[in-house]
Amino acid sequence: MTSVRIKRGAVTFFAVVTVVLAAARPEVRAATRVGVELSAANAAAGGRGGATVFARRLHQGLDAALTVVVRKLDSSTTYEVTVGGVRVGTLTTNAAGNGRARFRTRPRAQDQFLGVDPRAKTIGVRAPAGVDEHRDRDDDDGVRCCVLDEDENENDCKFISPDRCQARNGMMIGAGSCDPNPCPQPGKTRCCLPEDDDDDENEVECRQRTPEGCQAKGGTDIGPGVCDDAACPVPELVRCCLPEDDDANDIDCRQRTEEQCAAQGGMSIGAGSCDHNPCRGVTTTTTVATTTTTEATTTTTEATTTTTEATTTTTEATTTTTEATTTTTEATTTTTEATTTTTVATTTTTVASTTTTEATTSTTVATTTTTVATTTTTEATTTTTVATTTTTETTTSTTETTTTTTTSTTTTTAPLCSCDGGAPTRVSFTTGVGSGTCGHLASDTNPDFLSLNCGGLYFGGAGVGVPLPSTVPDQGMSFSKAACMGTTVTLSGTSPTEAGGNRCSGGSNHHNACTTAADCPGGTCKFLQCTNAGCLFGPPLPIPNRSHQGAATSSCVINSITANAAGTADCNTGSTTALNVPLSSGIFLDADLMPMRCSGGSTTGANCTGSGGCGTVLAGSCPGGTCVNDTGRCRGPDAPGTACCSDADCPSSGTCETAACVGGANANLGCITNADCPSGSCSTFIQSCPICDPTSSKCNAGPNDGLACTPGDGALGGEYPTSHDCPPPPANNLGALPIAFVLDSGTVSKTSVDLPDQANVFCGFCKNKSLNTFARRCNGLASGAACTCAVGVPCAACSGAPCLPVACTANTDCAAVTGFVSCGQRTSGAFCSGDPTSAVNPCSDLARTIVETGAPAGALTTGGPAKPAKLVSIFCIPLTFSSLVDSAADLPGPGAVALQGTTQALP
């Protein structure tokens, strides 16, 4: 069924105006379902919608059904539904203007009678006379404006001109409907609730509710802001095979949640489309009831003497083996004629029995069936009757009549998953330590002038001042739910309960398992491995700025998922395609959290920095150990290992760096990049995220300093290991950046464009081209009110909506953003300066295209071992509106990452 909505358009309904939504005339065959789009016959109406025609041929004649679904029409209004111009019934909308009506030639409980053959007919929805579509508008050319009603202490949505909205201190929220009221409300949050129109689509609506009210209604709280149905997580639906009420052998496909499918007695065959009814592939096996009757018999034995000779009966051992076979059956129809086989009573106690095979007709869809090799063995047995002499008095023995009945049973089999090892229920991906090359930059003249490392995060334009790449944490594990059809695996998000692995951070239950925030009094339940909205994605990500004197702009990034993950995989190739995991990247400007650290003793690794910063020691710190400099080392010709807090501490070189070479000819000398360390590597002293010390298993720095922790990653450098048990200081939070993060095991690329005011633009935002500053508006809308709140978090000036930069692809997108009418990024290009002599990110050209290449895992066996894979993504990064961070990272600009790790299919 094609899901289409009818949107309320800009039309006034007069008594003589009728809006007819005309459907295409589908060709109907027996047992055919056709979804058609409805469009407005009157162009001024702007209506759209959906209808479904279902028809099948039964012995009793044609069975037909017509379903009509409408969206966003007038609330609580009854419309006429016509077929071929004949009125067949009515459709009534709910308070949200949504409605659904179903008509059947054989009506059920809620159906209306369909007395007209719908085939080759025009289907219409006829609006009643006198409906005024603009009854809630003050200006035909207005915008939606949220205006505070001080008496009611709530924001009203009004259609007024931009000037009137500004004069009333309102907030413009762009195009759309004011019914229901989408404006942010004081003390309320956006609550995603299931629609109440009882259709098959299981869509959700955004409503303003208190957090408690949202929870009581079973809704999903997505935080304060302007309500938009599109912001709500899409319900996770599966194809549910359900028998028709009047014919249990006619299996139909319906979109349901797993819970709804189970409650209705259906069978889930995973996510996907119900087009062409995939449930027709199910088979039904019926065991016919049989009755065996033993007739009453009476035996009278006269007094006799019987001598029985010794006899021996031996049953030879027999073995029956069914060879493993695979049979592929082409679509065929086989009819077995009724047959009767009778076994005549023979030998002493075998009663005559009759077995009847009922005449059956079986239609087999092309399938492949594999019979596992089985062996049945009858053990050899020997029965010996000893010779005896028995004298029997006259006796009478009566055998009572007995009846055994086998009840008929029906088994329904779904289409098969052909993954080795059976159908997986989950798929995991775990990041590892990156090595080698996974991508490159291309310019207008050079197709590959800079390699991009696996396991590295790249960001910013050509002016980026942070040495790249930043190291991606290893050991980051995420689980997705899996639904298999053939070799295709549909991936969806897992909840904290489904994924497990959650831990309390802080509070009285710190470092213990949890499922909800209620399990962590005074702390937070960290959802570490799930992929639904609200779950964390990977361990804390440190971004140390190792450039000379750049430590102050070092940051810590906490990534959380903002909508349930969704994508596809293939178990035969191990590929992952378009796995959408939208992120909110919390930015903490931490600089270096531990200029001085304990070495040895009972608190090794702990912060011991005194009040004077680097070079001063906190009294009483490091019992049994020593407080040492963890800030910098001098470059040569100063002696290797010469500690420094500033350039003045390096008498020979005059240069103090915040990293030192590990191994190689320059071991223990200051460095910025690996290029400074021939045959070695450059490791930083900057801890921009708190550390989970692997020796003491305690947090070093941050609000949980000294508390127990489990490292979330390995010791990949001086900035690691990190852990969500050890969060960064909340006071250093700059806000959260929305990231459109889509992972793929193939090759992805992004090519920049030349705009009127800037060339080589990968990620455009509305800017002032003279000042190179960027607009900040409520909800990131060009029509939104100006704001100055921290980026990406609820903003009071936006009535709880986030304050964001305004994304664009052309200058015309910025025409309404006064003072910021140019579209561009901070600096052209990507990831490197174009200067081959640069000490930070040297390269020889300006990027035109970014290319990242992933790698599939190869054939996956459900329950088998994890296999190596690479997932890649290219995305845009907004600016933080912190001049320190944005200038160092050159934001806004592009981002790219290659996650090297392993993937596994789990039963």
Secondary structure, DSSP 4 states (H G I P E B T S, - for coil): ---------S-BPPTT----EEEP-----TTEEEEEEEEESSTTT--EEEEEEEEEEETTEEEEEEEEEE-S--TT-EEEEEETTEEEEEEE--TTS-EEEEEESS--TTPEE--S--TT--EEEEPPTT-BTTTTBS-TT-EEEEEEETTTTEEEEEEE-HHHHHHTT-EE--SS--SS--S--TT-EEEEEE-SS--TT--EEEEEE-HHHHHHTT-EE--SS---GGGSPPP--EEEEEEETTEEEEEEEEEE-HHHHHHTT-EE--SS--TT-GGGG-EEEEPPP-EEEEPPEEEEE-SEEEEEPPEEEEEPPEEEEE--EEEEE-SEEEEEPPEEEEEPP-TTT---EEEEE--EEEEE-SEEEEEPPEEEEE--EEEEEPPEEEEE--EEEEEPPEEEEPPP-EEEEPPPB-SBTS--SEEEEEE----SEEEEEE-SS-S-SEEEETTEEEES-TT--S-SPEEPPS--EEEEEEEEEBTEEEEEE--HHHH---EEESSTTTTSB-SSGGGSTTSEEE--S--STT-B-SS-EEE---STT-GGG-EEEEEEESS--EEEEETTTTEEEEEE--EEEEEE----S-SEEEEESTTTT-B-EETTEEEEE-TT-STTEEEEE-SEEEPTTSPTT-EESSGGG-TTT--EESEEEESSTTBTSB-SSGGGSTTSEEEE---SS-EE-TTT-BEESSTTTTSB---SS---STT----TTSPPPGGGEEEEEEE--EEBSSEEEEE-EEETTEEEESSEEEEETTTTEE--EETT-TTSPB--SPBTSB-GGGTTPBEE--EESSGGGGTTSTT--EEE-SSSSSSS-S-TT-SSS--SS--SEEEEE-B---S-BTTS--EEEEEEEEEEE---S-HHHHHHHT-SEEEEEEEEEEEEEE-
